[in-house]
Structure formats: C-alpha cells, structure tokens
Amino acid sequence: MEILTNSHTPPHTCNNSGEGARAVPLAGHVGFDSMPDQLVNKSVNHGFCFNILCVGETGLGKSTLMDTLFNTKFEGEPTQHNQPGVTLKSNTYELQESNVRLKLTVVNTVGFGDQINKEDSYKSIVEFIDAQFEAYLQEELKIKRTLHSYHDTRIHACLYFIAPTGHSLKSLDLVTMKKLDSKVNIIPIVAKSDAISKSELAKFKIKITSELVSNGVQIYQFPTDDESVAEINSTMNSHLPFAVVGSTEEVKIGNKMVKARQYPWGTVQVENENHCDFVKLREMLIRVNMEDLREQTHTRHYELYRRCKLEEMGFKDTDPDSKPFSLQETYEAKRNEFMGELQKKEEEMRQMFVQRVKEKEAELKEAEKELHEKFDRLKKLHQDEKKKVEDKRKSLDDELNMFKQKKTAAELLQNQAQQAGGSTTLKRDKERKK
Amino acid sequence: TSEGPQVIPSYSSSAMSEAVVPDAMVSPAVGGPYGEKASGPGVDFSYVGIDAILEQMRRKAMKQGFELNIMVVGQSGLGKSTLMNTLFKSKVSRKSVQATAQEKIPKTIEIKSISHDIEEKGVRMKLTVIDTPGFGDQINNENCWRPIMKFINDQYEAYLQEEININRKKRIPDSRVHCCIYFIPPTGHCLRPLDVEFMRRLSKVVNIVPVIAKADTLTLEERDFFKKKIREELRANGIDVYPQKEFDEDAEDRMINEKIREMIPFAVVGSDQEYQVNGRRLLGRKTKWGTIEVENIAHCEFAYLRDLLIRTHMQNIKDITSSIHYEMYRVRRLNENNTVVAHANGMPEHHLAAHEM
C-alpha cells in the first residue's frame, strides 16, 4: 500500500499506466468498461474535423481524387495555369455518415509547379501550415480560451501528388517534401497512374522510395504498434506511394455501376485493386488511420512547432524555484512590446501622412500664389499695353487734329492765294487790255 | 492479454446502433474490403468510411487507458472507505485504523492519495482515491477545508505547470480531482454548518457529489424528508453540486440531469461483504432484522450513485473538471500576473475569487 501525496513513489507495477499504482483485481462487474463508449459518444456529439492538404502540380487530378474519396462533388471549375505564384485555397465541407458528423477541410495548392522559377513554391505552403499551427498556439496561450470548441484547422494529412512520369521524382517534389516532412504527415501518391503500365509502376515506386530515403524525407508511416491494425498497416507501408486513379463518372461493368475511366482500349475501375491503389488509400487515410493522423499532427508536428516558436520568442523552461508563468508574463510583455511598436509605427505613419499633407498644401499654396502673380503680371501687362495704345491713339488723334488744322489753314491760304492770284490775274488781264 | 476492440453491446445507445463494420479493419483474413467485396451483393458503393473513426477512437482509448481521481470527504466513521471498495468492487481504499487512547487524533487533516490499476473487459483505468482523514474530527473545525482546497489547487497547478512547459509530455499526467464525494452524516434533520461551509466553498472548484452516508439508519420517509431539506438548503446557499445546472449542454442533457438533480443526495449504504439472499450472493449488510442489499434500489441508492459516477457520467465529470474548473483556475492564475489583462478580458469578479481559500 503506497501513500502518495503529490509526488511519485518508486514504480512497482508492470502496467504502463502510471507510476506507483498497484494492479488490483475486481470482484465483480463495476461498469467502467463503458468508458470508451462514453468517450465516443461525447465525440460524436461534438463532431470531428479533418483537414487534408493536396500538394501537386496543376492538372494531376487532385480535386477529382477528393471527390472520389468522399463520394461528393466538391469544387467548381478547374484552376488556370497562369498563376503568378502558389496560393492555397481552402474549402470546408460538412459531411455526415450514419451518426458521424465530419467537418472536412480540403486545401488545394493553386498554381504549384506552374511558374518558370519554382524556387519559392514551397514557401507559401510552409507558411500556410505554420499559420494554422500559430492560430492554435494563440488559442492555447490565451487566458480565456475555448479549446474544446475550437475549430482545428491544422493540416492532418498532406497528399503529395507525384506526376506519373515513370522515371523519378522531380527536384521540385524532393525540395518541397523535404521542407514539409517535419511539419505535416506526408502521404505520397502517384497521380493519374493509369498512364503507367504495371511493370513501369513497380520500378517507379521503387525509385521514388529510394530517392525519398536517400534524401532523408520522412513520410508518414502507418502505425504498427497496435496489434489489431499492425498487420494491415505494415503491409500498406510497403505499398507506398499509392498509385491512384480518380473518377466520379460511373460506368456499367457487368450489372453494376462502378466508378471508372473509360478508354477505347478498356476501362480503368477506380475501386478495383488490380487496377490501382485507390482502395488502399481510402482504407488507410480514412477507415484505419484518420485518428492516428490527427494525433500525430497534434502530438508531434504541433509540439515541434510550439517548441520552436516559444524558444524563438525567448522562453526556456523555468526551473522549479524561479518565478512561474514567466512564459505567460514574457509573452504578454512581448505582446505589449509588439503592440507598442505597432502603435509607434502607426504614429510614424500618421506623422508622415500629416507631413506629406502639409507639404502638398504648401506646394499648392505656392502654385496658387504663382498663379496669382502671373495673373497680376498679365493684368499689368495688359494695362500697360492698353495705356500705350491709348497714348498712341491720343497722339494719333493729336496728329490728326494738327493735320486737319494745317489742312484748313493751308486751304485757307490757298483760297486767299487764289483770290489774290485771281485778282492779280484780273489785274494783269486788265493791264493787257489797256 | 488485451482483446481486440469490441463494440460493447450493453452500452450501445441508439446513436451507436448503426455502427461501423469493424470486422473489415481488424484483419485482412476476415475477408476484408479488398477486391472480393466488389462483387458481393448489397455492398454500398457510396460508403466512404468516415464513421470508422469511432472505432479508431475506441481503439486508441483502450490502448491509452483512463484515469480517474476521486476524493472522499467526511467525518471518520461514515463509511467512506467501505463505499469506495463497494463502488470499485476491490480494496481500493484502506479503512483507517481506530485510534487507541494512546494515539492522538491528528491535529490536522491529512490528504492520502492511493492509486490502483484496475481493468475490466480490456479497459484499463488508473483509479486514484484521495482520502481526507481528520476532516471534521477536531473540536474546532474552522478552516478544515483549507488543506483540501490547497490540495485540489495544487493538482491544477501541477497540470498547468506541465502544460506551459516548452518541452512537455505527450500525455500530461492528470492528477486533478475529478470528483469529490461529500459524506453527509444521516442526522435526518438538515445540513450542519460545516457541511454548508465546505460545499459552498468547494463546489466552485471541483465537482461535488453529496451522499447521505450510512443511510440504513433512516426510514424511507425520513430519508425523503432529509433529502428535500438538504436540497432546499443547497439551493438557499447557492451551492451548485454535480451535475451543475449551468453546464447542461442541451435539452437532452438537461432532461437527464434534472432527473438526477431531483434525487441527490443519494442515500447510500456500502458493504464489501457478500451474503446469501434468495439463492443469490449479494453485497449487503446483515442485521438482526434483515439484510440490506446494497445494489437493490428499493433498499438504498447505491446503484444510482454507481451508475452516475461510473457507467454514464464519468466522462462528463472529467470534461467538466478539465474544461471548466481547470480553465477557471488557469484564468485566475494567469491573471494574477496581469491584473490589467483581467479587466480587459472582462472576467466577472466572483470567478476570480472562487479559488480564494
């Protein structure tokens, strides 16, 4: 019989369910075997959420595969090829099957692989994944938080679509997967695998797997620690990457309608395991390991993100006798600092704006003044001209008058002269006559 | 030794009846979903398999096991240990040794925490029973709730410390007190001031389940009267015991919980002795005038308590502890360092004061 307070006592039980606990047999039916049911019921009432990220070049059938996996028609039109960068488009759907409600979010990489320079293609994907982790971390760090009703947007599974070249992985694929493998559970799949023959496919798969291994890319391994699913999971692990074909069209085979792609030379049945690995993918992704994918995301990838982020922000685990909650305090302090900076920036921007406005105003005033001056000058000029004209006119008038006067004077003189001359003429005439 | 996951038939509610095809996933040998199935009749091609997540969750739960921490509070001699042993059908709690005249009654309340691993049908549980010997035994019982309050808050603190670590454990060990069973002595009259005081303070930080101890000393009428009186007093003092009204999630919850609220406190009798009654071996207490069958609801309400605590509301009790009581503690603790932020978050005063001792 151990007496424990808050500390632990030396473990002496073989059960791994805790230290210091003794295994004790029950003398009858207690009833706590209903606990898993209680837990499941609670989750059913709450609903589940699952978020899948589809990474792959445009045209590899990502949307079609999602439609096929979940038996619904999700999206609208296929995306264009002329995107300037990689953007992530996410859509959330509510699905229900028997009593299970699933909030499924499908995130698509739009424009992946379309650019001429693909160096930065992986960046927006990494940013997106980190943003989801960040949102969860923010919620977790809040003082007043509602974690149990938080809509978890963290990516639980990343389906990486490999183009069916039949040769090897593209360098873009390798680089992207390497950047993502510590952030998300990667499940590589060969898309549109009806383009490859069976023998080529086997070689392709081997090549892909060896390239992944030699580059140290950690893809998601289906868990083999639980006996009930260990066998099937380890078998499936050896079939990775899954070669899939997606189709939402149905074709009649025998007397059944099956999902298939019809070619002149034959029909590829999606759910026929001899034709492609679609069934395996569905089995692994949804029916067997959905919960494990969610758990790995939370306990491994998210924890890693959280650890890195907190360390980056300058925290470290405090030893027991230093002040507790330095994490919270420092976080708050940092946040205040950040807010302060933000405010300062805002102030600066406002100042700058005010300044600019002032300058502009001054400029405008200047311009206005100039205009006024110009106007004044013109006016003056005009007046001057006018005056000149007036003067000239006056002088012209004067001249005219003078001329007139002279004219009249001259005429008068002429008249007089004529008269005198006439009389003179007369006189002369008279004299002659005499 | 563990069996594979099973759908436990006795507990499938209507919600679960349409459950998944578990066989399909257990092993391929069972004619799994590959190839062959496509040709069989009645195979639903539109079946995606989302509901298989229930089975996955169950598997995970079975593998991880569960933890439950129950505290028992009450004066000596009220049958606390016996009740725990009856509830869990094993010696999970040790009866306190009778103090001889030489041994002094302890001056303070001890807190004794004992853990056991129990297993039933593949479900493993780590049960911790926290005993509080000495409670209410002194002449002056002022502040006897303090050590208990401190213990409960210490568990919240330990959890919080681990949660804010940068390198933290995958599964934070949960030592938080999920449920506190308070033993009311069967006086038949009303609650004593000590009872009121204790429950008033502690109902704000932990789920309290009050029970009338040693109820075989009350007749049915006396019991009903006592219960009614207790309920009135609880109401009058604003004491919200489990299941708390304010945490009912929906109409269905409310309906179920109202029925329970009309019955609390449960009048219980505990026993770890079996007797022969009508050809069956039953747990009971044998007296000269008859044998009280512990699990007979005509005799006492032990079965209701067991069903509430273990068979139906165990998960709910743990949820309320983690998402409400613990969160309140956390808010208050984090606000201690940031009184400004407290006002910004608009936390009502009584929540903040709840954890005051």
Interface residues (C-beta under 8 A of the other chain):
Chain A: M1 E2 I3 L4 T5 N6 T13 N15 S17 G18 G20 A21 R22 A23 V24 P25 L26 A27 G28 H29 V30 G31 F32 D33 S34 M35 P36 D37 Q38 L39 V40 N41 K42 S43 V44 N45 F48 L69 F70 N71 L95 E97 S98 N99 V100 L102 I143 K144 R145 L147 H148 D226 E227 S228 V229 E231 I232 T235 M257 V258 K259 E271 N272 E273 N274 V279 R282 E283 I286 R287 V288 N289 M290 E291 D292 E295 T299 E303 R306 R307 L310 E311 F315 K316 D317 P324 F325 L327 Q328 E329 E332
Chain B: S2 G4 P5 I8 S10 Y11 S12 S13 A15 M16 E18 A19 V20 A24 M25 V26 S27 P28 G32 P33 Y34 G35 A38 F45 S46 Y47 V48 G49 I50 D51 A52 I53 L54 Q56 M57 R58 R59 K60 A61 M62 K63 G65 F66 E67 L68 L87 F88 K89 S90 K91 V92 R94 I111 K112 S113 I114 S115 H116 D117 I118 E119 E120 K121 G122 V123 R124 M125 K126 T128 F151 D154 Q155 A158 Q161 I164 N165 I166 N167 R168 K170 P173 S175 E249 R306 D307 I310 R311 T312 H313 M314 Q315 N316 D319 S323 E327 R330 V331 R333 L334 N335 E336 N337 N338 V341 N345 M347
